[in-house]
């Protein structure tokens, strides 16, 4: 029996991201897209969209094709890491 994965709330996902975690767009199976805050856990599509709309979250321009994002980080953390 598979153990269900924990789905993070928006508040908890943002707490992880303020500590340096990233929002990542991934494939769980060949045809199933999903979102994770790593480290942390899975988030829903709705939560991922809410995170991406925040002015303090930026895409990392690291997708397979130019101009596309696969990961997002909190801007304040990116500034500290630079």
Secondary structure as UniProt FT lines:
FT   HELIX           10..18
FT   TURN            19..20
FT   STRAND          22..29
FT   TURN            30..31
FT   STRAND          32..38
FT   TURN            39..40
FT   STRAND          41..43
FT   HELIX           45..53
FT   TURN            55..56
FT   STRAND          57..59
FT   TURN            66..67
FT   STRAND          71..74
FT   HELIX           75..81
//
